[in-house]
Amino acid sequence: MGQVAEVRPPAVAGSFYPGDARALRRDLRGLLAGAVLESETWGEAPPKALIVPHAGYIYSGPVAASAYATLGTQRDRIKRVVLLGPTHRVAIAGLALPGVSAFETPLGLVPLDLAAMEQVQSFPQVLISPAAHALEHSLEVQLPFLQTVLDAFHLVPLAVGEASPESVAEVIEALWGGPETLVIVSSDLCHYRPYHEARELDARTWDSIQDLQMLRSHEQACGATPLNGLLLAARRRGLKPRLLDLRNSGDTAGDHRSVVGYGAFAFANADDGT
């Protein structure tokens, strides 16, 4: 694939989450500890896929933690994470790989799965775009959580621009693997609505996810494109979604006038989660 031995440095450390490793570890421990009781009701089937929000930790961190807390028994099992998130700064057509060999956070390096990326680069909807990844927060904010709840793992990061659900699902299914592979879609829900209006809209979005029905608009979720691809793959693979947490910035940060919605959802097979 012509990958160069380069590292994508953190772009939002110090703004979306602490830039100091000690402070970051402290915050992550607190967030995950607060989510443990909810995650204990998850059940035996481990999640194969998660939908996790991607705002600053002060806003969406508690909701994201409720998703990552479900991985408590999977620390040694998961060896590869396929991470998809929407592009916020650079418009692209398709799904972009970063053209580097590792991502960095204040907690250290996350190596990329170069063989898997080589595999999907043959798809016409997959391109290499360092620019799409350079300042993108939707993928980066997930990494410190993953570095905390998992042992050694490799990452396949895909920044998703304009794409059909089918083209996204094709890439997800090509990387599906077995119980060693976890799929994560990074997405917030509705944006800048009054508190009660946001709650109603996000509840309807959960209804769609629960029924594995495509979201109609990016007004429901900024990551609707990769999310719809996951919903299509989940339908084909017989996965069942479960709601872990559904709140908004009014619940976590206090201002109810104009809020952003956050949801944590897990998908598992009824038998073994693969």
N, C-alpha and C positions, 0 to 999 in steps of 0.2 A: 504493500500500500504506500510505500514511500514515506512511512512515518519517520520523523526526525526525532532525535533524542532531546526533546525539549519539555519543559514543564510549564503548565498554565498556572501562573501565580494567583493567589486569591485577589479578587477585585472588590469584595464588599466586606471583608474582615474589618472590624472597627466601626462599621455602620449598621449592617444588618445583624451582626453578631459580634461578640468581643474579639478584638484582634490579639489580645494577650492569651496565650495558651492556658495559663493557670485560671484566669477568669472564665474562659470559655468552658473548661472542664467543670468548674464549679457551677456555672449556669446550666450546663447539660445534665449534671447529676441532679440538680434541683428539679428541672423540668421532667426528667424521666421518673424520678421518685414520686412526683405528683400524679403520674399517669399509671402507676403500677396497679392500683386497686382495680381500675377499669379494665386493664389488660388481662387481669387474672380470670375474667369471665369469658375470655376468648374461646377456650375449648381446646381439643386435642389436635385438630387439623391446622397445621401452620399456614400462614398466608403465603400464597404464591405471588400476589401483587398487592401493592398499596397505592392509594392516592393520598398525597400529603401536601399541605399548603407551603408557601415559600416566601412569606413576608418576613420582616424583621422579627427576631425571636421574641421581643417584647410584645408583639402583636399575635403572631401565629405559633410561637414556640410551644405553648401548652397543648395546642391541638395537634401539632406535628408529633409531639412526644407520645401522644396516645396511640399513634400508629407505630412508632418505633418500639414502644414498650411491648408490642406483641411479638417481637423477635427475640425475646429473652431466652427461649430455649433453642434458638437457631444460630447462636453465636459461632459454633464450630461447623455448622452444616452449610451455611451460605458462603459460597466462594466467588460468586459473580453477581454483580448488580447491574441490571440494564435500567438506566435512568433517562427518562424523557421529560423535557420541559419546554414550554413555549419561549420563543425569542421575544424580548421586550425592546431591544435597541437596534437590531440589525434585521431587516426584512430579507427573508430567503424563501425560495421555493423548494420544498422537500425537507429532508432530515439531515442535519449537518453533524459530521464528526469534527473533532477539534484540531487534528493534525499534530498532536503532541503525544508523548508517551506516559505522562502522569499529570495529575492535578495536585495542587498544594493547598493546604489550609494551615492555620496555626498549630494544628495537631500533627502535621507531618504530610508525607506524600501518599497519594492514592494512585497505585499503578493502574494503567489501562490494559484491557484485554485486547492486545494488538491482533491476535489471530481472529477473534470474533469480529473485530472491526474490518479486517481484511475480507472476511466472509460477506458482510452486508454491503461493502462498498461496491460490489458488482451490481447491486440493485440500482436502477436508473433514478430513483427518488432520493438516493443517498449521495451526498457530496461532502467534501472537506472544506470547512470554512473556519479558520482560526478567528476571524472577526466576529462570527456569530457567537463564539464562546467567550471572547476576551473580557467582556464586561457583564456577561449574563449572570444574574443572580439566581434564577429559578433552579438551576442545577447545583450551584455552589453551596447554597444554604443547607442542602441535604447532607453534604459530606461530613461535617463534624458529628452529626447524629450517627451516621453509618460507622464512622471511625470509633465511636463510643460503644455501640451495641454489637458490633461484629468483630471477629478476629481478622485474620488476613483475608482480603478479598480483592478482586480486580473489577474495574468499572468499565462499562460501555456507555459513555455520555452522548446523548443525541439531543441537539437543539432543534426544535420542530417549528417550521414556518408554515407556509401554505401547503397543505397536503390533504388528500382524501383519507377518510377512515380506513379504507381498504389498503392504501399504500402504507399507512402507519402500522396497521395490523400485520401486514406481510413481514415487515421488519421485526416486529415483536415476536411473531411466531417463529421466524428463522432463528431467533436467539433464545427461544423458550427454555430449552434444556430440561433438566430434571430438578430435583429438590435442592441442588446446589445453586440454582439461579433464581434470583428475586427480581421482579419487575416493579419499578416505581414510576408513577406519573406525578410530576410536580405541578400543582395547580391551586390557585386561590379560586374562590367562588365569585359571587356578585361583587361589584365595585361601587362604592360611593353612593349608597342608598340610605335613606332614613332607617333607623334600627328595625322597626317592626316590618317595614316593607322588605328589608333584606332577609329577615327571618322567614317570611313567607316564600320569597323567591328561592332561597336556599333549600327550604323543605321540599319544594317542587323539584328542584334539581336532584335531591336525594331520591325522590320517587322515581325519576328517570333512571338513575344509576341502579336502584334496587331492581328495576324491571329490565336492566341491560338495554335500555333504549337510548339512542343517540341524543346528545344535547343539541338543541336547535340553534343556539347562539353563543357567541363568546361573552355576551352579557351575563350568562349563567356561570361561566368559568373561563378565566383567561387562558387556561390550558385545555379548552374544549377539543382542540384538534388532536393532541396525543391522547386525551381522555377518551374520545370517541373510538380511537384505534384500539385502546385497551378494552373498551366495552365490547367491541366486535370480536376480539380475540377471546375474551372471557366467555362470550356466548358460544363460540365454537368449541371451546375447551371444557365447557360444562362447569365453570366456576360460579360460585354464589357470592354476592357482595354482602358485606356487613358494615353497618354504621358504627364507628368507634367514637366519633366526637363531631359535633356540629355547633359551632359558635361563630362569633364575628368579633371584630375589633372593639365593638362596644362592650362586649363581655370581658375581653382581656385587657383592654387599655382604657375603658371608661367613657369615651365620648360617643354618644348615641346619635349625634346629628347626621353624620355621614360615615358609614362603616363599610368595611370590606369583609366578605364572608370567608370562613375557613371550614373545611371539612376533612376528616380523616376517615378513610374507607379501606377495608381489607377484602381481598378476594381469595377464596380457598375452595378446593375440591371437597366434596362431602366426605371423601374417604381419607385422602392423604395430602391434599394441598398441592399436588404437582400437576 
